[in-house]
Each structure stands twice: as C-alpha cells, then as structure tokens.
Amino acid sequence: MKLLNLINKAIFSHRKNLSDHSLGKVLVVSNTGFGDTLLSTPAIKSLRKSFPKQEITFLVNKKFFTLFEDYKYVDNIWKYTGGYVNLFFIIAKCRIKRIHTILLFHSNGPEDIFVSLLSGARNILKWTDNLNHEYRTFFSNTLTNDKKHNIEKKNDLVRYFNPSIIDTTMSVSDRYYEQEGIDYLPKTKKIIGIQIGAQDTYKIWPVKNIIKLSQILIEQNYYVVFFGATKTESQMMSKIENSIKPSNFLNLCCKTKVEELPSILKSLDLLVTNDTGILHLAIAMEVKSLSLFSPTSCTEFGAYQDKELHFSIQKDGFFVNDRPKKQRTQDGMELISVDEVFLKIKEIVC
C-alpha cells in the first residue's frame, strides 16, 4: 500500500486533468462489498438506458461475479481478484479497450487511483464523502457529502453526462428472477430469515437479542432461517444453536454460496437484517424485509424502492460514530428492543 501511494503521488504530480463531458467507452467499478455492489446497479442501469450505444464494462469482485453473469445492462464484466498482477492486467485491458470514462462507484484506495491514473481514461469520477481526498482535483466531479440516499449519490456521477433517464432500482441478472424458491422449508409455517451479522461490529444487533427473538418466534410457531458468511457469524450461530430448541429453525450460516441466496430469499415471508449486503439483495429480489438501523441511517442505506415491502426500525445511535470504526461498540444497536422487533414482524407477516 505504501508503495502504491508513492507511485500514485509521483504520477499524479505529472498528470494533467484531461476531463471532458463525453462518455465514450465506460468502466464502472464497484469491487468492494456485497451491498455496495448492489447499490451501484441503479446507476449502471441509468447509464445503459440513457446511453444505449455506449460500451459499458463492469469491474466486480469475484465473490459476487455470479450474480451478474449475463447482466443485461453491461457489455462486459471483469473480475476483480486483488493483487498487483490483477491491477496491471486491468490497466492493460483499459488501454487496449481505450476506456474513456471510469466511474468509481465503490472502490478501495490506493488501488483505484493507481488503475485510474494509468488507464489512459480522460474522465475519472469517484463517489466519496471525503471532501479532503488528496486526489480530489484529479476527479471530474465535485466531491460532496450530501445526506441523500446512497443510490442517488452514485447516480450523481452519471448526471455529470446529462443522462435522459435516471433509474433508482437495484437488480441482478435475470436468471435469478426466473428461479423458484427452495422446496425444503415447511409449507405450514411463516418463514422468518435472520441475518445475524454485518461487516462492522457496531452495526450488529447483539446476539443475546437474536437469541431471545428466536425463542419467541419459535414458541409462536414461526420457522427461522439463519444467515451469515463469516467466522464471527459462525461463532454467533453456535451461541444461538445452544440456546434454542433443536427444531423449527435452519442454520445456513456459512453453508450457502452467493448465487444460492436469491432462491432461498424467495422462500421467506420476511428477512430481518442488520445494515448489510443481504438486505440489498432482498430488496432487489422484492422479498419483504425488516432492517435494523441505529449508528447508520435508513434514509441513506435503507430501501429506496418498493417501500410497501420494506420496513426499518431506526434509533439514534449515531453517538458511537464519534470513535474510530474498530473502537465502536454495539451500544447504538442495543437501543433496538426485542419486543419492538417481534411486534413489527407480527404486523408485517400477519
């Protein structure tokens, strides 16, 4: 990272801003988290619908690549795998394809700056709330930290090119909408999915609350399906399994592939989730959701489409954000009570 930063600064000091308002061939980059990639899809759709003849290439993390195979809103998909070799490979492909515009919807520095500087592209636009970004004069767009929805922030990069259509709906490849739900869940019970974790600890509803909610749901004859994908979530799931009856639930924590999630979600009556990627997949798949927000804002990261299907509980837990990320606690999420979550579930799936 230090080496890349030094290289970036050396190249940046000699590079002129070549920005123009012509789109040309486009590389859209959203190669970080699951949810961030889904939140980028409305802006990709805005590009395709407004500029149907322009060639659009999508750089996506290899972990989520399968969700976008044959994605009808782009012409090409490149896998991002990380590492220096992959970075140089992307740069070479950009130069061969003569990429004119790079839209950094969600990307990690300094890799994104390194690729952009050497890509040969004239227009480099980046979404970031960091108004003091050291390369801000390199970007064609003006950086802002408006408190609008994340989808609109990414569409703002598209607006630089005066699009005729702005789309605000998330989506994945058509094949997932054509799939049926899974057939091994009970037909006589309401199925409640619970996403137990999130990327950041301070966004996670405490496991003791998940246990208590699960106990109530099972006692009330609901069937519970648990989701998670990390070692931390697996450890949380062990605590949950040791505290609830060994029936009326299904543990899918660390047991599913990302491409299996759409059909599983279709089988739920409701997904209860923290502010994390599976929420956005449920929204894209038109599956009812109840999302729990406290240190983050549902008006920025919650549902922005089909709002009759999606519900949030929002508490004022923003005080935890005064600390660095790794020092933030679950105190904000503690403000959400088990009773209010259960009552909201009953209201939604009655």
Secondary structure, DSSP 4 states (H G I P E B T S, - for coil): -HHHHHHHHHHHTTPPP---S---SEEEEE-S-HHHHHHHHHHHHHHHHH-TTS-EEEEEEGGGGGGGTT-TT-SEEEEE--SHHHHHHHHHHHHHHT--EEEEEE--TTHHHHHHHHS--SEEEE--S-TT-TTGGGSSSPP----S-HHHHHHHHHHTT--S---------THHHHSPPPSSS-SSS-EEEEE---SSGGGSPPHHHHHHHHHHHHHTT-EEEEE--SHHHHHHHHHHHTTS-SSSEEE-TT---GGGHHHHHHT-SEEEEESSHHHHHHHHTT--EEEEESSS-HHHHS--S-TTTEEEEE---GGGGGS-GGG--STTGGGS-HHHHHHHHHHHH-
